[in-house]
Amino acid sequence: MTQNQIILDFGTFSLEAELYDTPIAQKFKQHLPYQVRLMQWGNELYGSIGKDLGEEKPVPDIPPGGIAYTRQGNYVCIFFGQTPAWAVEHIGQICGDQWIRLQDSPALETVFIILKS
């Protein structure tokens, strides 16, 4: 286990993920835990973390299971098949194919993001 593992707790189920070793991901980690009110756009969940973590190397595509941050709205974004509306910071990845559970779980309203102990 590395110290960059996090849990995305949606209430009815949880997913394990790993944050990358990038400056934005490490800033994200410093402010854990988060309680994020979620909105959905296609196959993406997103919500504000209330912190501006800056910008480093935004990318236009995120793979399914990718976790991203954008300073536009200070959003954390969880992708499960959607292309970002704009370039975002790819800060982590849900482990394996656990992200598939998001496709079968409509109306997720909140996620708690915590460091895995």
Sine and cosine of phi, psi and omega as CSV:
sin_phi,cos_phi,sin_psi,cos_psi,sin_omega,cos_omega
0.00,0.00,0.70,-0.71,0.07,-1.00
-0.99,-0.17,0.21,-0.98,0.00,-1.00
-0.99,0.13,0.10,0.99,0.03,-1.00
-0.97,-0.24,0.22,0.98,0.01,-1.00
-1.00,0.10,0.69,-0.72,0.00,-1.00
-0.79,-0.62,0.26,-0.97,0.08,-1.00
-0.89,-0.46,0.74,-0.67,0.15,-0.99
-0.97,-0.23,0.97,-0.25,-0.08,-1.00
-0.98,-0.19,0.94,-0.35,-0.02,-1.00
-1.00,-0.09,0.12,0.99,0.01,-1.00
1.00,-0.08,-0.85,0.53,-0.01,-1.00
-1.00,0.02,-0.31,0.95,0.08,-1.00
-0.33,-0.94,0.28,-0.96,0.02,-1.00
-0.79,-0.61,0.49,-0.87,0.08,-1.00
-0.83,-0.55,0.60,-0.80,0.08,-1.00
-1.00,-0.07,0.58,-0.82,0.01,-1.00
-0.56,-0.83,0.24,-0.97,0.04,-1.00
-0.79,-0.61,0.75,-0.66,0.09,-1.00
-1.00,0.10,0.60,-0.80,0.05,-1.00
-0.97,0.23,0.26,-0.97,0.02,-1.00
-1.00,-0.08,0.92,0.38,0.04,-1.00
-0.86,-0.51,0.36,-0.93,0.01,-1.00
-0.83,0.55,-0.68,0.73,-0.02,-1.00
-0.92,0.38,-0.68,0.74,0.02,-1.00
-0.88,0.47,-0.63,0.78,0.00,-1.00
-0.94,0.34,-0.59,0.81,0.10,-0.99
-0.90,0.44,-0.66,0.75,0.05,-1.00
-0.85,0.53,-0.72,0.69,-0.03,-1.00
-0.89,0.45,-0.61,0.79,-0.03,-1.00
-0.86,0.50,-0.45,0.89,-0.08,-1.00
-0.99,-0.15,0.06,1.00,0.03,-1.00
-0.88,0.48,0.49,-0.87,0.01,1.00
-1.00,0.09,0.29,-0.96,0.08,-1.00
-0.85,-0.53,0.56,-0.83,0.25,-0.97
-0.89,-0.46,0.91,-0.42,-0.14,-0.99
-0.89,-0.45,0.82,-0.57,0.12,-0.99
-0.98,0.18,0.84,-0.54,-0.17,-0.99
-1.00,-0.10,0.55,-0.84,0.21,-0.98
-0.85,-0.53,0.38,-0.93,0.00,-1.00
-0.85,-0.53,0.68,-0.73,0.11,-0.99
-0.74,-0.68,0.96,-0.27,-0.07,-1.00
0.84,0.55,-0.77,-0.64,0.02,-1.00
-0.99,-0.14,0.79,0.62,0.07,-1.00
-0.59,-0.81,0.70,-0.72,0.16,-0.99
-0.94,-0.33,0.65,-0.76,0.01,-1.00
-0.48,-0.88,0.37,-0.93,0.06,-1.00
-0.14,-0.99,0.35,-0.94,-0.07,-1.00
-0.98,0.21,0.67,-0.74,0.13,-0.99
-0.99,-0.12,-0.08,1.00,0.06,-1.00
0.96,0.29,0.27,0.96,-0.01,-1.00
-0.71,-0.70,0.68,-0.73,0.10,-1.00
-1.00,-0.02,0.94,-0.34,-0.03,-1.00
-1.00,-0.09,0.05,1.00,0.01,-1.00
1.00,0.08,-0.29,-0.96,-0.05,-1.00
-0.56,-0.83,0.62,-0.78,-0.02,-1.00
-0.80,-0.60,-0.96,0.28,-0.03,-1.00
-0.68,-0.74,0.97,0.25,0.00,-1.00
-0.90,0.44,0.58,-0.81,0.01,-1.00
-0.84,-0.55,0.49,-0.87,-0.08,-1.00
-0.99,0.12,-0.28,0.96,-0.05,-1.00
-0.78,-0.63,0.64,-0.77,0.04,-1.00
-0.78,-0.63,0.75,-0.66,0.00,-1.00
-0.95,0.31,0.34,-0.94,0.09,-1.00
-0.82,0.57,0.70,-0.72,-0.05,-1.00
1.00,0.00,-0.07,1.00,-0.01,-1.00
-0.96,0.27,0.56,-0.83,0.08,-1.00
-0.91,-0.42,0.74,-0.67,-0.08,-1.00
-0.72,-0.70,0.26,-0.97,0.09,-1.00
-0.75,-0.66,0.60,-0.80,0.15,-0.99
-0.70,-0.71,0.67,-0.74,0.02,-1.00
-0.97,0.24,-0.20,0.98,0.13,-0.99
-0.95,0.31,0.99,-0.14,-0.07,-1.00
1.00,0.02,-0.05,1.00,-0.08,-1.00
0.80,0.60,0.72,0.69,-0.09,-1.00
-1.00,-0.01,0.64,-0.77,0.34,-0.94
-1.00,-0.07,0.67,-0.74,-0.07,-1.00
-0.81,-0.59,0.72,-0.70,0.02,-1.00
-0.88,-0.47,0.90,-0.43,-0.11,-0.99
-0.98,-0.18,0.69,-0.72,0.11,-0.99
-0.65,-0.76,0.71,0.70,0.08,-1.00
0.78,-0.62,-0.07,1.00,-0.04,-1.00
-1.00,-0.09,0.54,-0.84,0.17,-0.99
-1.00,0.02,0.69,-0.72,0.01,-1.00
-0.85,0.53,0.52,-0.85,0.05,-1.00
-0.94,0.34,-0.44,0.90,0.07,-1.00
-0.49,-0.87,0.16,-0.99,-0.02,-1.00
-0.90,0.44,0.66,-0.75,-0.05,-1.00
-0.73,-0.68,0.27,-0.96,0.07,-1.00
-1.00,0.09,0.86,-0.51,0.04,-1.00
-0.99,0.11,0.96,-0.27,-0.13,-0.99
-0.96,-0.27,-0.18,0.98,-0.01,-1.00
-0.07,-1.00,-0.02,-1.00,-0.08,-1.00
-0.56,-0.83,0.71,-0.71,0.14,-0.99
-0.92,0.39,0.67,-0.74,-0.08,-1.00
-0.92,0.40,0.72,-0.70,0.08,-1.00
0.84,0.54,-0.67,-0.74,0.00,-1.00
-0.96,-0.28,0.40,0.92,0.02,-1.00
-0.85,0.53,-0.46,0.89,-0.04,-1.00
-0.85,0.53,-0.38,0.92,-0.01,-1.00
-0.85,0.53,-0.50,0.87,0.04,-1.00
-0.85,0.53,-0.47,0.88,0.00,-1.00
-0.92,0.39,-0.52,0.86,0.00,-1.00
-0.93,0.37,-0.44,0.90,-0.05,-1.00
-0.98,-0.19,0.26,0.97,-0.10,-0.99
-0.76,-0.65,0.98,0.17,-0.01,-1.00
-0.94,0.34,0.38,-0.93,0.15,-0.99
0.88,0.47,0.66,0.76,0.14,-0.99
-0.97,0.25,0.82,-0.58,-0.14,-0.99
-0.98,-0.22,-0.47,0.88,-0.10,-0.99
-0.57,-0.82,0.55,-0.84,0.17,-0.99
-0.74,-0.67,0.67,-0.74,0.16,-0.99
-0.98,-0.19,0.81,-0.58,0.01,-1.00
-0.93,-0.37,0.89,-0.45,-0.08,-1.00
-0.76,-0.65,0.37,-0.93,0.09,-1.00
-0.96,0.27,0.72,-0.69,0.03,-1.00
-0.95,0.32,0.76,-0.65,-0.03,-1.00
-1.00,-0.08,0.00,0.00,0.00,0.00
